[in-house]
Amino acid sequence: MSAIGNWMTEQRRAFFSNAVSQRDFRTQMRGKKAVLLWLFYLGVFFFVVGFGYQSQVEVHSGNLVELQSSLNSFYQSIIAALGGFIVMATPALTALSVVGEKQRQSLDLVACSPVSFRYLLLGKMIGSFRYVWMLLVLSLPFTAVCVSLGGATWQNVLVSYALLAAHGLVLMSIGILISSVSQTATTAILYSYFCTLAYSVLTFALAADASPLFSFGPRLQDPFEAPVSVALSPFLAASAASTHTTILDYAVPNWILAVGVCLLLADLFLAGAGSALGAYGAKETLRFRTRLLVNAVLVGSFSAAIYAVGSRVGSRSSLTNESNFCFYIAFLCLSPLLANLFAWNWNAPKRFQYDGDFRLRQIFRGTPSGGLPFAILLILVGNFSAMGVGLLVGIPLTATSMGILVFCAGYATLWWGLTQLTSCYAADLKFARVIPFFVVLLCELAVVIAVAMTSDRRTNPLYTFSFISGPVIADHDGFLKYGVAAAVVGIVLRLCSRTPRKERNIETVA
């Protein structure tokens, strides 16, 4: 009982009486700059809302019925504009949060004190999260106009605000993660806005593709039924507020599922930031990798759930009928991050120095030798979760599903071998992590350019030289073949990197 009481006391201290959040919030609100920014925000928002309402009145001025029906579209545009403000503001709030502490050399004091990095990062997030809620509160008069005119209800407004707040939490955690791994303020700001833009574009594409409100989205018997991905975009919070997902014959509102997904993502990114700041064998690394495994289970289950919804409207492709196909897409999108698990350098801190090739006991320590076994464990957990959930909802287990599993493991091995090779010659750890991405990118672009220069682009044999498009256009066992080929190439690259690695080791020791 004492352990539970201590844990609750620690959580209350971290979330409700965090000294870091109180200090940052008072510092940010001090002076006239904050007041001027809020006035500028209200002025811009008033102009956007006024211009949108005036355009609706001019178009439908002769028909009151059409004018009333257009008010819902007007409300959705207001929420979309509010989501745009949050997307633009959150990187500026958190991009300098940790890198500023690095420049002031105050992180060493945190490492020597009983305060954990988790306490510091939570304080940074809570202090910035208050700004998001201030953005939402200041916009209430504009959304109240829509409610009074009949364009929305207060329930829709509150649900949309909850989704926007959850999305703001994810975007702030991304900014804190980028700030934790950056060394300069300029780098932190640029990468924060780039990652925020990439996240916004990806989630909007997923939401638009799954939404029944778009012409290219799925069409179910229930017009408000859609996968939970429809609620993962801050720009479509208003339209997603009334949708639901059917789970075991129960209609679960998508906003509840989306808020849960956002909380898990924010917790994952915060754990990653703590792992980046922690030392060798720190608890933050164990916490981060444990959360990665949990999220792999959720992504795999989500992959099977998308198939369950898509199977009722008819599949556009036979590959989308595989329970783990969406996990395969997520794995390809995140594969450039694999180099962070495998890269090493003798001039880097101890946790990033070479300590072997494949050691199971180093999986949760964050060293290079535990990178490949952890990546394979992550792939196994995600794929088997998708297959298991698929079997529960009646999705058959096919050879293509197992081929996707083999391909993911083989492709991870390819990245491992390439990163091992570049680590032998890279001047520092940063180049060892970046070079593999550009090598893979150039190889894939070379195939695309070569195919574009030919007349027969759809069945061009040059696609066979691509590990991304090749398995998709190959026959039913293409994933299996390409997975084995990728693993072989990765092992060959690793064997080629053995001699230069030993030479560099001897030089460094000497």
N, C-alpha and C positions, 0 to 999 in steps of 0.2 A: 504493500500500500504506500510506503514511503517513496518507492521508486516512481509510482504513478503521480504522487503528489509533487515530487521534485520536477517531473517532466511537465506537469501542468503549470507549475510556477515559472519554469523556464519559458514555456510558450507564451504565457501572459506577459512576462517581462520583455520578450522579443517583439510581440505584436502590438501591445497596448501601452507600454511604457518604455519604448525604445528611445534612448537618449540621442542616438544618431539621427533619427528621423525628426525629432524635435529641434535639434540644432540646425539641420539643413533647411527645414521649413521656415524657421525664423530668419535664417540668413537670406533665403530666397525672397521672402516677403518684405524685407527691410528696404526702405528707400522708395523713391517715386517710380523706379523702372517697372516694378510689378504692376502698379496701378495703371501706368500708361499702356502696358501690354494688354491688360484686361480690357481697357477702353478701346484699344485698336481691334481686339477680337470681337467685341460687341458691335463696333462699327462695320466691320467686314461682314459679320453674320447678318446684321440688319440689312445691309445692301443686298446680300445674296437672297435672303428671304423676301424682301420687298420686290426685287426684280422678278423672282419666280412667281410670286402671287400676281403681280401686274400682268405678266405674260399669260397666265391662266385666265384671268378675267378678260383680257382682250380677245383671246381665241374663242372662249365660250360665252361671251357676253350676251348673245342672243338666245341662248338655251340654258335655262336654270338647271335642268336635269343633267345636262352634260357638265355644267360647271360644278355641280355637287359631286358628280362621280370623279371629276378630275382632282378634287381636294385630297383624295387618298394618294394619288400620284405626287401631289405637292408635298404631302407629309413625308413620303418616302424620299423625295429629293432633299428635304431638310435633314433627315437622319443620315442620308448619304454624305451631305456636306459636313455634318458634324463628325462623321467617321473620318472624312478627309482631314479635318482639323486635328483630330487625335493622331492620325498617322503622321502628320507633319510635326506635331509638337512633342510627341514622346521621345524621339531620338535626341532632341535638344535637351530634354530634361535629364536623361540618364547617361548620355555618351561621355560626359566629363566627370561622372560621379566617382569612379574608382581611379581613373587615370590621374585625376587631380590629387587624390591621396598619395599616389605614387610620386608625383612631382614634388609634393610637400614632404615626402619621405616619412609619412606617418603610419604606413602599413607595418613597418618594423615594430612600432610600439604596440600595434594590435596583436602581432604574433607573439610578443613577449608578455602580454597581459592575459588575464582569464577570459577576456571577451573573444568569442570565436569569429571567424570570417562570416559565418552564417548570420550572426547578430548584426555585423556591419552591413552586409548586403541587404538584409531585410530592412534595416533602417533607411538605407538609400532608396529602396523601392517604395516603402510606405511614405517617405517624405515627398517623393515625386508623384505617387498615386493620388495624393490629395489634390494636385493640380488637375488631374483628369476629372475628378469629381467636381471641381470648381468650373471646368469647362461645361460639364453637363448641367450643373445647377444654373449657370448663367444663361443657358439656352432654353430653360423651362418656359419663359414668357412666350417664346416663338412657337414652341410645340403646343402650348396651351391655346394659342389662337387656332391651331388646326383642330384641337379637341372641341373648342366652342363652335367652330364652323361645321363640325360633323365629319371631318376628314380622318379622324382616328379616335380611339378611346384611350382613357387613362391606363388601362391594362396594356394596350399596345405600346404606349409611351414608356411605361415602367419596364416592360420586357426588353424593349429596344435599348434602353439605357443600361440595363444589366448586361446585355450582350456587348455594348460599346465599352463598358467598364472592364469586362473580361478581356476584350481584345486589347485595350490599353495596357492591361497588366502583362499580357504576353509581349507586346512591343517594348515595354519598359525592361522586362527581363532580358530581351535580346540586346538592348542597349547596354545593360549592366554586364552581360557576358562579353560583348565586344570591348567595353571599357576595361574589363579585367585582363584581357589578353593583349591590349594595346599598350604601347610605351609612350606615345605622344598624343596630344589632344587632337591634332589634325587628322591623324590616322583613325582615332576613335570616332570622330564625327563622320568622316567619309564612309567608313565601313558600317557604321550604325544606320545611316540613311540608305546605303546600298542594300543591306540585309532587310531593313524595313520595307523597302520597295519590292524586293524579291518575295518576301512573305506576303505582302498585300496582293501582288499580281498572282501568285500561286493560289492563294486562298480564294481570290475572286474567280479564277478559272475553275477551280473545283466547285465553288458554290453555284456559278452560272451553269455549269454542265449538269449539276444535279437538280437544279431548281425547276419545278413544274411551271414557274412563271415565265420561263424563256422558251422560245420555240424549239431550241435544240436540247432542252432538258427532257427527262423522262415524263411520260404521260401515264399516270395511274388512274384508277377508277375514282379515288379520292383526290381531288385537285390540290389538297393541302398536305398530302403525304409526300415526303422527300427524304433522302438520306441526310444524316446529321451534317454532312459537309456543306449543306446549303446555308448553315448558320455560322460558318467559320470565317466569313468575310465581314469586316467592319462596314463596308459600303452597302451591304444587303441586309443589315440588321432589321430594318423595318419590314421588309418582305418575308424574312425568315421567322419573324416572331410568331406567326400564326400557323406554321408548319409543324408536322409531327412525324415520328418514325414508329412504325408498328413493330413491337418486340413481343413475341409470344402472345400475339393477338391483343396486345394492349397498346394504345396510342400514347406514346411518350413524347411530350413537347421537345422539339429540337433545341430550344434555348437552354433547357436544363442540361441536356447532353453536351451542348457546346460550351457552356460555362465550366462543366467538369473537365472537358478536354483542355480548355484554356488554363485552368488551374494546374493541371498536370504538366502542361508545357512550361508554364512559368516556374513551377517548382523544379523542373528538369534544367532549365537554363540557369536558374540560380545555383543549383547544385554544380553545374558545369563551371560557373564563375568561381565558386568556392574551391573546386578542384584545381582550377588554373592558378589560384593564389596560394594553395596549400603546398606543403613540402612533401618529401618522399614518404610514402606510407601514411599520408594524412587521412583522417576519417572522411574528409570532404570527397576524396577520390572514390572511396568505397560507397558513399552515399550517392554520388553521381552515377556510377556504373550500375548500381542497383536500380536507380530510377530509369536508366536506359533500358534495362531488361523489362521493367514494368511497362514502359511505353512501347516496347516491341510487342508485348502481349496485346496491348490495346490496339496498336496499328494492325496487327494480324487479325484480331477480332473485327475491327472496323472494315478490313478488306473483305471478309466474308459477309459482313452486313450489307455492304454495297452490292454484292452479287445477289443477295436475297431480295433487295428492292428491284434491281435491274432485271431479274428473272421474270418478274411479273409484267414487264412492259416489252420484253423481247430484247435480245442482245444484238448490238450492232457489230460485234466481233466475237469470234469463238474464244479469243484469249480472255476477254472480259468475263467469260463464264467460269474461269478458274478462281477458286476461293482465295488464292494468294497472289493474284495478279496485281492488285493495288499495292500490296507490300513490295512487290518487285519494282513497281514504279517509284515508290518512296525510297527504296534502297538505291536505285539509280540516281535519284536526285541528291541523295546525301552521300553518295560514294566518294566525292572529292574530299570529304572530311575524314576518310579512312587514313589518309596520310598522317594525320595528327596522332593516330594510335601507333603507327609503325616507325615514324621518323626518329632518328637519334643523331647526336653529335657529341664528340668528346669534350668540347668546350662548353656544353650546356650544363645545367644543374644535374645532380646525381640521378634524378628520376627519368631524365631524358638521355642518359648515356647508355651505350650498348651493353646489354647484360645477357645476351643469348638470342636464340631464334624463336623457340616455342616452349614456353614454360607455363604449365597450368597453374602453378601456385602464385604466379604473378598477375593473374587475371584482374584482380581487384586492387592492385598496387599502382597501376598506371605506368609501368615501365614498358619499354619497347618489346621485351620478350613476351609480355602478356597481351600484346596488341592483337596478333592474329588469332589466338585461342578465344579471346573475348569477342572478336568480330564474328567468328564462326558460331560461338554460343549465341550471340545476338540474332544471327540469321536463323539458327535452328529454332530458337524460342518464337520468333516472329512467324516463321512459316508453319510450324506445327500448331501454333495458336490459330492461324487462319484455317488450316485443314481441320482442326478439331471442332471449331465453331461451325465450319462448313458442313461437317458430318452431322452435327446436331440439328441443323436447319434443312437437311436433306440434300446437300451438295455432294455429288460423288467425287471420290478421290481418283484422279486420272494420272496417267504417266506424265502429262505436261506439268501438272502440279509438282511432282517430284523432280522433273527437269528444271523447273524454276528454282527449287531449293538447291540443286547441284550447281546451277549457273551462279546464283548469288555467292555460294561458297567459293567457286572457282574464280569469280571476278574479284572477290576480296583478296584471294591469293595473288592474283595479278597485280593489284595495287600494292600488296605487301612486297613482292619481289622488286617492283619498280622503285618503291620508296627505299628499300634496302640498298639498291644500286646508287640512287642519287644521294643517299646519306653518306656514302663513302667519299664522294667528291665535293659535296656542298660545303661552303665556307662556314655556314652557321646553321642553326636549327630551322630558321625561317625559310631559307632556300630549300632545305631538305623537304619541307612540307609543301612548298609552292610548286617546285619543278615538276613533280609527277602530274599535277593537274594540267599544266600547260603541255606536257608531252602527250597525254591522253587527248586533250582538246585538239591539238594539231593533227594527230592521227585521224580522229573522227572527221575533222574539217577537210582533210585531204581526200577522204573517201567521198564526202558530200560534193566537193568541188569536181572530183573526177567523174562522178555520176551525172552531175549537172551539165557537163560538157558533152555528154552523149545523147543520142536521140531516144533510146529505150531506157527510161528512167525507172519504170515500175519493176521490171524483172532483170535489172542489170546485175551481172555476176560480181561486180565490184562490191556490192553490199556484203558479200561474204567476208570481206576483210574488216568489217566493223563489228565490234563486240556489243554494240547497242542496237543497231538495226538488223544485224544478221540473224540473231535468234528469232526475231519476230516474223521475218519473211521466209524463214526456212520451213522445213516440214515439221511434223508433230514432235519429233525428237530433236529439234534444233537447239532447244535450251540445254539439253543434256550434252550434246556434242560441243557446243560453245563453252559450256561450263568446264568440261574436261580440258579443252584446248586452252582456256584462260589459266587454269591451274598449272598446266604444263609450262606455259610461257612464264608464269610467275616464278616457278621453281627454277627454270633456266636462268632467269634474271638474277635470282638469289645466288645461284652457283657462280655466275659471272662476277658478282660483287664480293666473293669471299676473299680473293687475293688482295685487292686494293684496301679492303677493310683491315686486314692483318697488317699491311704496311703502314697504314695510318695509325693503327694502334701502337706499333713499335715506335714510330716517330713521336707520338704523344708521350709515351712513357719515358722515352729518352729525354 
